[in-house]
Amino acid sequence: MLYEPLLRPALFKSDPETAHEAGVRLLKVLQAMPLGRSLVSWTAGPAVPGLETEVLGLRFDNPVGLAAGFDKDCCLAGILPCLGFGFLELGSVTLRPQPGNAKPRLFRIAESGAIINRMGFNGCGASAAAASLKELGKAAVPLGINLGLNKDCAPDRAPQEYAETFSMLEPFADYAALNVSSPNTPGLRALQDKLRLERILSALKEANRAAKPLLVKVDPDQSEENLKDLLPLIASLASGIIVSNTTLSRDGVPAAFADVKGGLSGKPLAQRSTRLIAKVYGLTGGRLPIIGVGGIFTGADAYAKMKAGASLVQVYTGLVYRGPAAVRRIQAELAECMRKDGFKTVREVVGKGA
Ligand SMILES: Cc1cc2nc3c(=O)[nH]c(=O)nc-3n(C[C@H](O)[C@H](O)[C@H](O)COP(=O)(O)O)c2cc1C
């Protein structure tokens, strides 16, 4: 309640990455306190009934998850479910630790409800992430681990490095997400090429002895032709698709940000990713589970993505702008959209507007 009028203006006066780090530190402290989780649950607001769903062979209390990038080191899996998320996607995690790009690398565009980031997979690496997850124990909601790639990995070694990272983190994951779509690691998006992707997915399939669901996270800037080419491959070697990562487009942001390098997220990305979800849903006949992400600030935004074909959705930038009560508010608004249109279950909504 107090976040948007009081806390946000103060927070937005500080450097974005410093503010993020302060948020992570606070959540870590609360995670370690006996009453910390109850306090966060109380701040987030009451649970919203009637949003349970089942996708990828997993049960979800609600379809609103946390997008990758917020908890890159997988150190908040104990406390983040208290914000009301139906699932968490942690990472991206790379095999080896790396510092990421030079700062500043995170920019708010408040007038557009957007963020540009060029973090470049800063993180503690797979071994430390696994140790963190082990210490925290089983999370209260389904957990996805997003797999990134070190900057110094030669393209030919990508299949091995992704598979090695997967093997170290798989014991803690309910699903894994293959990130071949971040714009901030040179050459990463080029892995969305049929032959290269096939090699990576084959290596992951071989490493995936427990047959955990594997999803591919795609970028929103590729041609329809490329996407058409990739979908049969993804449908045969993976369990689903995440649409989408950040965009290189600068539509919807002031001209002053045209030359700021990085991926754009938030409101200006919303329609672009929803259109891509509808395309993927149409091209796959609704048979490939889709996680929809990009510019979800309200329940109506989540509803639009689900009607376009997303079975689950994720939020990142909306959380920065709407605060800790955002997740429950999005759910309450989503439930209201469903009630108005006469939908009784989340599954009934999926693809209904496509
Ligand atoms: C600061 C920041 C860091 C991110 N880091 C990652 C990442 O490590 N891996 C990834 O797959 N996506 C990453 N993303 C992309 C988000 O997961 C999401 O796809 C994108 O931001 C669109 O959703 P949103 O508009 O709700 O933020 C990042 C986004 C932001 C804003």
The ligand as an ORCA input file, in Angstrom:
! r2SCAN-3c Opt
* xyz 0 1
  C      17.837     -6.500    -14.170
  C      17.379     -7.653    -14.989
  C      18.153     -8.801    -15.053
  C      17.737     -9.888    -15.815
  N      18.509    -11.018    -15.847
  C      18.072    -12.110    -16.533
  C      18.803    -13.323    -16.499
  O      19.834    -13.441    -15.835
  N      18.329    -14.372    -17.231
  C      17.187    -14.289    -17.975
  O      16.786    -15.288    -18.604
  N      16.458    -13.162    -17.990
  C      16.863    -12.077    -17.290
  N      16.112    -10.931    -17.306
  C      14.899    -10.879    -18.147
  C      13.635    -11.191    -17.349
  O      13.652    -12.497    -16.840
  C      12.382    -11.019    -18.229
  O      12.430    -11.953    -19.297
  C      12.278     -9.620    -18.820
  O      12.728     -8.652    -17.908
  C      10.829     -9.273    -19.200
  O       9.968     -9.304    -18.080
  P       9.554     -7.972    -17.251
  O       9.092     -6.958    -18.259
  O       8.475     -8.440    -16.310
  O      10.765     -7.519    -16.537
  C      16.522     -9.822    -16.548
  C      15.727     -8.674    -16.473
  C      16.136     -7.588    -15.698
  C      15.264     -6.369    -15.636
*
